[in-house]
Amino acid sequence: MSSQLPWHVARAGGIVAWALVAGSVIWGLTLSTRALGRRPRPAWLFDLHRFLGGLAVVFTVVHVLAVVADSYVDFSLVNVLVPLTGEWHPLAVAWGIVGLYLLLAVELTSLAMARLPRRLWRRVHMASFLVFAATSVHALTAGTDRRSAAFLVAVALACGVVALLTAIRVRDALTATIAGSMATTGIPRRPPGSAGRQVAPAARRRRPPAARTPGSAWRCLRSRQRRRAGRPAGRRTTSTTAASTALR
């Protein structure tokens, strides 16, 4: 039993490390897609995401050290750190080594996030998807539990959830990009639920009445007086003009 202990530790450490990587990726996508709602979230939700990733590094180190200590397969330190240098399933082991380096890059840049440019950190953090993919392939090709029905179901469920959340994340990013471009070009956004309907044009604004001058006010008053006296509201005749001149 003592000779098989490192092998069991390696198996357990590898499965737990893969589960922690899957949980960290799923939890990060859940936070980024706002599947928990748009309300402000407490800080421990983000800390849980970082805690899962850091714990995955710890169990990955346990897995590697246990593989080196196992006597069933002769692995040297070079075989577990340099891809394609071993004789036992070199390609399957290489997937695990690549996943190890990517995991370290993601975690180290996360620890130094405050000192790194935001764009650089985001690009490195996107390698979490590659970590999940590489470790999943490594577990399905190099692990002895690849024949276990429970493990295969767990891998299938994790891959399905990651694919679904990734599709939602991509859709939200495209929607935000389109909305930003429309706001930049000045194209008005159609209100929700107005698809297939024609939006009624805005009512024409009435022109404000022109300001009246003293002369126009006097002509309006004279026109009203003539209408009341039964006279036409046209131009004044010559006699009327002469009479008004004589009165003055």
HUBEL-V403367 format. One record per residue. RES is the residue in three letters. SS is DSSP state (h for helix, s for strand, l for the rest). OMEGA is omega as a letter, one per 40 degrees, with the letter a starting at -180 (none if undefined). NEAR is the number of other C-alpha atoms within 12 Angstrom. Layout:
((RES	SS	OMEGA	NEAR) (RES	SS	OMEGA	NEAR))
This chain:
((MET	l	a	7) (SER	h	i	11) (SER	h	i	14) (GLN	h	a	17) (LEU	h	i	18) (PRO	h	a	25) (TRP	h	i	29) (HIS	h	i	24) (VAL	h	i	27) (ALA	h	i	33) (ARG	h	a	29) (ALA	h	i	25) (GLY	h	i	30) (GLY	h	a	39) (ILE	h	i	33) (VAL	h	i	28) (ALA	h	i	38) (TRP	h	i	43) (ALA	h	i	33) (LEU	h	i	34) (VAL	h	i	47) (ALA	h	i	39) (GLY	h	i	33) (SER	h	i	37) (VAL	h	a	39) (ILE	h	a	33) (TRP	h	i	32) (GLY	h	i	32) (LEU	h	i	31) (THR	h	i	27) (LEU	h	a	29) (SER	h	i	25) (THR	l	i	23) (ARG	l	i	18) (ALA	l	i	20) (LEU	l	a	16) (GLY	l	a	11) (ARG	l	i	11) (ARG	l	i	9) (PRO	l	a	12) (ARG	l	i	15) (PRO	l	a	11) (ALA	h	a	11) (TRP	h	i	13) (LEU	h	i	19) (PHE	h	i	21) (ASP	h	i	19) (LEU	h	i	21) (HIS	h	i	29) (ARG	h	i	29) (PHE	h	i	24) (LEU	h	i	30) (GLY	h	i	42) (GLY	h	i	28) (LEU	h	i	27) (ALA	h	i	37) (VAL	h	a	34) (VAL	h	a	25) (PHE	h	i	29) (THR	h	i	36) (VAL	h	i	28) (VAL	h	i	26) (HIS	h	a	33) (VAL	h	a	33) (LEU	h	i	25) (ALA	h	i	31) (VAL	h	i	34) (VAL	h	a	25) (ALA	h	a	25) (ASP	l	a	24) (SER	l	a	17) (TYR	l	i	17) (VAL	l	a	21) (ASP	l	i	18) (PHE	l	i	26) (SER	l	i	21) (LEU	l	i	19) (VAL	l	a	18) (ASN	l	a	26) (VAL	l	i	37) (LEU	l	i	26) (VAL	l	a	21) (PRO	l	i	24) (LEU	l	i	20) (THR	l	a	20) (GLY	l	a	23) (GLU	l	a	18) (TRP	l	i	22) (HIS	l	a	21) (PRO	h	a	22) (LEU	h	i	23) (ALA	h	i	28) (VAL	h	a	35) (ALA	h	i	30) (TRP	h	i	32) (GLY	h	i	41) (ILE	h	i	35) (VAL	h	i	30) (GLY	h	i	37) (LEU	h	a	40) (TYR	h	i	28) (LEU	h	i	29) (LEU	h	i	43) (LEU	h	i	28) (ALA	h	a	29) (VAL	h	a	35) (GLU	h	a	32) (LEU	h	i	22) (THR	h	i	29) (SER	h	i	31) (LEU	h	a	19) (ALA	l	a	17) (MET	h	a	21) (ALA	h	a	13) (ARG	h	a	13) (LEU	l	i	16) (PRO	l	a	14) (ARG	h	a	15) (ARG	h	i	14) (LEU	h	i	19) (TRP	h	a	23) (ARG	h	a	17) (ARG	h	i	19) (VAL	h	a	27) (HIS	h	i	31) (MET	l	i	24) (ALA	l	i	28) (SER	h	i	41) (PHE	h	i	30) (LEU	h	i	29) (VAL	h	i	38) (PHE	h	a	38) (ALA	h	a	30) (ALA	h	a	31) (THR	h	i	40) (SER	h	i	37) (VAL	h	i	28) (HIS	h	a	33) (ALA	h	a	38) (LEU	h	a	29) (THR	h	a	23) (ALA	l	a	27) (GLY	l	i	32) (THR	h	i	20) (ASP	h	a	23) (ARG	h	i	22) (ARG	h	a	15) (SER	l	a	14) (ALA	h	a	12) (ALA	h	i	12) (PHE	h	i	22) (LEU	h	i	22) (VAL	h	i	16) (ALA	h	i	23) (VAL	h	a	31) (ALA	h	i	20) (LEU	h	i	19) (ALA	h	i	27) (CYS	h	i	27) (GLY	h	i	16) (VAL	h	i	21) (VAL	h	i	30) (ALA	h	a	22) (LEU	h	i	19) (LEU	h	i	26) (THR	h	i	27) (ALA	h	i	18) (ILE	h	i	21) (ARG	h	i	23) (VAL	h	i	17) (ARG	h	i	15) (ASP	h	i	19) (ALA	h	i	16) (LEU	h	i	14) (THR	h	i	14) (ALA	h	i	14) (THR	h	i	14) (ILE	h	i	17) (ALA	h	i	18) (GLY	h	i	16) (SER	h	i	15) (MET	h	i	15) (ALA	h	i	14) (THR	h	a	12) (THR	h	i	11) (GLY	l	i	10) (ILE	l	a	12) (PRO	l	i	14) (ARG	l	i	18) (ARG	l	a	15) (PRO	l	a	11) (PRO	l	i	9) (GLY	l	a	10) (SER	l	i	11) (ALA	l	i	10) (GLY	l	i	9) (ARG	l	i	10) (GLN	l	i	10) (VAL	l	a	15) (ALA	l	i	8) (PRO	l	a	7) (ALA	l	a	6) (ALA	l	a	7) (ARG	l	i	7) (ARG	l	i	7) (ARG	l	i	7) (ARG	l	i	7) (PRO	l	a	7) (PRO	l	a	6) (ALA	l	i	8) (ALA	l	a	10) (ARG	l	i	12) (THR	l	i	10) (PRO	h	i	10) (GLY	h	i	11) (SER	h	i	13) (ALA	h	i	13) (TRP	h	i	13) (ARG	h	i	18) (CYS	h	i	17) (LEU	h	i	15) (ARG	h	i	20) (SER	h	i	20) (ARG	h	i	17) (GLN	h	i	15) (ARG	h	i	18) (ARG	h	i	14) (ARG	h	i	12) (ALA	h	i	11) (GLY	l	i	10) (ARG	l	i	16) (PRO	l	a	15) (ALA	l	a	18) (GLY	l	i	13) (ARG	l	i	14) (ARG	l	i	17) (THR	l	a	13) (THR	h	i	10) (SER	h	i	11) (THR	h	i	14) (THR	h	a	13) (ALA	h	i	12) (ALA	h	i	12) (SER	h	i	12) (THR	h	a	10) (ALA	h	i	9) (LEU	h	i	8) (ARG	l	none	7))
